[in-house]
């Protein structure tokens, strides 16, 4: 029995289908496994929200491809920063102009600023004496492995003062690693990197670790009374994904857990704490950057924080979590303008920190509650630490800048940011001492 005859049209159709399939596979691979993508022509607009129609215009763009809100949209008056692709940007600017809404272009070409985050020129050494023992610098941004290597170096070099620890593992099995420095019975918690794309946050926490180890002789009064627990990268999966996740994922914010019945990945870990969870400033859509999760503490990262903080209840006196950007020093609570009974004490300590920062660098941080300075938000770690875990002095710090670079703060600002935070944090600790 011979082969059946095939018309000449079918092989051509089959070849076309194969070619299209290969093109699709190539596109999918480039989106998920490729090098950092091209943001040429993307812009960041700062839109001044005063009228309701401006809010409605921006809200109509929230779920569109080619749009990434860098600051969350709310009904409050104030600036909103949004990154847009060239096509979407032209359309949005036309609509804003027609409605007589005010906007400026904060970043003309996102790709140019992304390139500046990774300077290729050699950098002056600012490491410790045995510089070859670790890769971390404070002149460029570094991968997770470099941060963890640095923690090991500090523990080895200053073993009488500092030891590494782990609070658990992430969804993808990465270590959530930290280091404790100090000899005191009183305790302080410092974390960074709960949002993957906020690269300045882990860099500054690592700078603080450097201060409390290499320069411990300058802080004997603090380290003799306190033990400081620092975790530079609280969301290791999200942080690594901003480096390795492909084309459009430099701005990945969430964890990397799988969501049931959804193709979308991850949860906003700083909406996942059990304090007015899911009430305000969050989304129930798994595809949203501010998805609060299916339930409180659904993420291994937030459960690890809960487990550690509660196991140290009664000893932890200060909780500091670092974010970017806006230059804010935020006090509880975020979900409303309700204030804790000791708000005046919290405010006094915050003002001393702000003044020391300003004296050191001229950088001004505004003070207030998230509901006043940003937007109402619930389920955040700072509120949980204060209200549920009983940590008296609980703060969020939104680092540099105020929007000129936003999430793309140049690496040249890591060291100045670290220096001013050393001043602010030590002033705040000295006040409660």
N, C-alpha and C positions, 0 to 999 in steps of 0.2 A: 504494500500500500504506500503510495507516494505522498509527499508533503502537499498540503492544500495550497492552492494558488492564492497569493496575496496581491491585492491591487497595488499599483505604484503609489497611490495616494496615502495608503496606510503607513508605509515606512516613513514617509516624510512627516506625517502627523506624529508618529511615535518618536522620531528624532526631535521634533519640536517640543513635545511634552517632556522628554528627558532633559533637553536644554533648559527649559523653564524650571524644571525641578532642581537642577544643579544651581541655577541662579538663585532660587529661593533658599536652598541650603546654604549657599555662600553668604547671602544676606543675613540669615539667622545666625550663622556662626560669627559674623563680624559684629552683630549686635550683642552677642553674649560672651564671646571669648576674645574679641579683638583688642587691639591697642586702644589707648584713649582716643575718643572720637574727635571729629572736627566740629568746633563750634564757631567757625568763621561766619561772620555776619550776624550771629546772635547778639542781642543787646539786652542790657538790664535797664528797665525803665523805673523811675521813681514817680509814682502817681500820687498826687495830693488829694486825699479823700476828704471832701467837705460836704458835698451834697449826696443825696440818696441815689441820684441817677448814675453817679460815678461808681458807686458800690455795685449797682446792678450791671453796669457794663463789665466790670472786672469779674463779677460772679459768673457771667455768661462765658467767660474764658477758662474757668477753673479746671474743667476736665478735658480740655482740648490738647491734642498732640502739639508739641512745640511750645508749651507754656509751662513754666515752673515758678511758682510763687515762693520767693525767698523770705518774705514776711507774710504771716497769715492774714487773711482778709477778715475784717470784722466790721461792725457797724459804727465803730468809733472813728472820730475824725483823726486824721494823721496820714503819714506817708505809707505807701505800700510798694514794695520792691518786687518786680516780676521780670523773669528772664523769658525772652520770646525769640523764636526763630525768625528769619528775615521776612517770610511771607506773613506769618501771624502778626509780627511787629508792625508791618505797614498797615494792616487792617485795624489793629488796636489803636494805633496812633491816629488814624483817620476818624475812628469813632470818638475818641477822646477829644479831638479837635472840634468835631461837629457839636459835641455836648458842652463845649467850652470848659472842659476839665483840664486842670493844670498837670503837666508832667515834664520831667527832664530825663535825658539819657545819662544814666550814671556810668554805664560801661558801654563804649562804642562797639567793641569787638571782644566778645568773651574769650575767643581762642587766644588772642594776644595776651590776655591776663592769665589764662591757664598756663601758657608757655612760661610766663614769668614766675609761676609757682615752682618751677623745676629748673632753676638756673644751672647751666652746664659749666660755667667757669669754676675753677678751683676756689675753695673757700679757705680763709684763714682758720687755723685750728683754735677752737675755744674749748676743747675738751679737758679732761682731767690729766693728771700727770702721766698715767699709763695709757695715752690716747689710743694706741693700737689695739687695746683690749675691747673696744666697742666702736660701733659705726655711727652712733647718734651724734648729730650736731644741732646747733640752734641757728643755723644759717640756711637750712632747707627743710622741707617736710619729709618724713620718713615712714616707711612701712611698719606694720605691727611687729615683725621680727626684730627690727632695730630697737624699738621701745622695750621689748622684753629682754633683749640682750643687755641693754643698759641697766635694767633693774638687777640682773644677775651680777653685772660688774660692780654696781654700788654695794650690793650685799657682800660680795667677796672682798672689796676694798675697805669697807667700813663695817666689818662683821660685829664689832662690839656695840654698834649703834643701830644698824639697819639689818633687817631680814625680809626676804621675799615671802609672799603668801599668795594663795589662790582662793577666790570666793566661789569658784565653780567653772562650768564650761558653757559655751554658747550653743545655739541650735546646731551649728555645723561642727561642734566639737573643739572649738578653740578655747584655750585657757584664758580666763578672766583674771589676769595676774596683777598683783600690786606689790608694794613694799611698805614696810613700817619702819619709821625712824624715831628714836627717842627712848627715854628711860622712865618717863612719868606714868603714873597710874591714871591720870586724866587723859582723855582720848579725843582725837579730831579725825574726821573723815574728809578726804578730798577726792573728787572724781572728775574725769573728763571723757570726751568722746562718746557720750550716750547717743549722739546723732552722728552718723558716719561721716557726713560731708563737712563737718565743722573742724577742719584740720588744725586750726590754731589752738583748739582746746587741749588735745593730748600733748602738743608741743609745750604749752605753758605749764601743764601739770608736771611734765618731765623736768622743766626748768626749776620748778619749786622743789622737786625731789633732789636735784643737784644742789640747791641752796641748803637744804636740811641735811646734807651728807658731807659734801666737799667743804662747805663753809659753815659746818656745825659749830665751830668755835665762836662764831658771831652770834649764835642763838642758844647759848648754854642755858639761859634762864627759861627759854621755851622748852627745849628738849629735855631739860632736867625735870620738868613738871608734866609734860605731855608726851604721849606717843601718837605720832601722826601716821595714819593709814592712807596711802595714796594709790589710786588705780587710774593710770593715765588713759586707758582705752576700755571703757565699760561695754562698748558694743563692738567687739573685735570683728564680727562677721561683716557688719555694715561698713566699718572703716576699711577693711581689706577690699570690699567690693567696689569702693570708690576708686581703687587703683586697678583692679583686675576685671571688673564687671563689663567692660566693653564700652561701646560707643557713647552712650548718653548717661553713664552712671557715676561720673565725678560728683554728681549732686544727689547721690543716694543717701537717704536720711534714716531709714528704718532698720530693724533687725532683718534677719534672712530666714525666718521661720516660714513654714508652709501653712497657708490658710485653707481650711477645709471648704470644699465647694467653691473655690476661687482659684483662678490662674495667677492672681496677684500675690506677691510675696511680702512678708514682713509686717511688723507692728511698730508704731512710734513708741519706743520704750519709755519716753517721758510723758506718756499719756496712760500708762499701764499700771500705775500704782493705785492701791485701794484707798483713795481719798476723793470722794465725790466722783468716782470713776464714771466716765461716759456722759457727764452732765452738760459740759459747756466747753467750747473751743476744741472739739474733737470731731471725728467722723466715725460712722459705723460701716463705711465702705472700705473693704480690704485693699482697694486700689488707691486709696487716698494716702498722702504723706503723713496725715495726722490720724490715721486709723488707731483707735484705742485698744484694739484687740477683741477677741471674743468674750473675754472676762478679765477681771483684775489679775495681775501676776500670771498671765498666760505664757510669758516669755521666761526661758531659763535665766536670762540676764537679770531681769527684775526680781525673780525669785531668789537669785543668789545675793542680791543687795539686801533684800528683806531678811534673809537668813543671817547674814553677817551682822547687820545693824541691830537686829533684835537680840542676837547672842551677846552683844556688847551694851545692852540697855543699862542705863544707870552710870555708865562710864563715859560714853560719848557726850561731849559738851558742845561740839560745833560740827556742822554739816555744810560743806562747800561743794557745789557742783558747777562746773565751768562749761559755758556755751559760747556761741557767737551767732550774731553780732549785734551791736547797738550801743555798747558802753553803758551798761546798766548794772546796778547792784540791787537785786530784787529781794524783797522780804515776803514772808507768808502773809496772806494766802493768795493763791492764784485764781481760785474758782469764784471769788466774789470780793467785794471791798470790805468784808468782815476782817477784823484784825484780832490777832491773839492778845490775851490780857497783858503780856509783857512787851507789847509792840514798842513802847518808848525805849526800853532797854536794847532791843534789837536795832532800833533806829540810831541810838547813840553809838553803838559799835560800828554800824555801817558808815556813819558820818566820819568817824575817825579813820576808817579805812580809805574812804574817798579822799579825805584831805591829804593823807600820806601819798596816795597815788598822784594827786595833782601836784604836790610839792616836788615829787620825784621827776615827773615827766611833763607836766602841763596838760595831761589828758584828763578830761572831766567826765565823771560817771554820774548819771542821774540815779536817784534813789527813789524807790517806791515799790508798790505791789505790782505783779504782772497785770492785774486788772486795770491798774491806773496807767502804767507805762507802755504796755503792749496790747493785751487783749485778755479777757477772762479765759481761763483754761483750768481744767480739772484733771486729776490723776497724775500730778507731777511729783517727782521725788522729793523736792524741797518741802512741800506741804505734808507729805506722808511722814517724813523724818520728824517734823515738828509735832504734828497732831497725833500720829499713831505710835511713833517710836520714842517720843519724849526728848528729842534732842533740842535743847533750848535755843541755841543760836544756829538757825538754818537759813542759808542764803543760796541764791543762784546768781552767778556773775556772767553777764553777756559781755564778751571781750570786744576788742577793736574790730571794725571801726564803726562809723555811723552810716555807712552805705556807699562810700566812694568805691570800695572794692567788695564789701560785703563778705560773702562766703569765699571769695578768692583773695583774701588778704595776702599780699606778697610775703615771701619768706624773709625778706629783709626786715619785717616787723615782728618776727618771732622774739628776738632777743629784747627789743624795747618793751614788748608786751610782757615778757617774763620778768624783766626788772621791775616794772611798775606793780606787777602782781605780788612780787616778793615784798615790796613796801606795804601794799595794802593788806595782804594777808597777815604779815607779822604784826602790823598795827592792831588788827582786829583780835589776834590771839593775845597780844600783850594786854589789851583792855580787859579781856575776860580772865586773864591771869591774876 
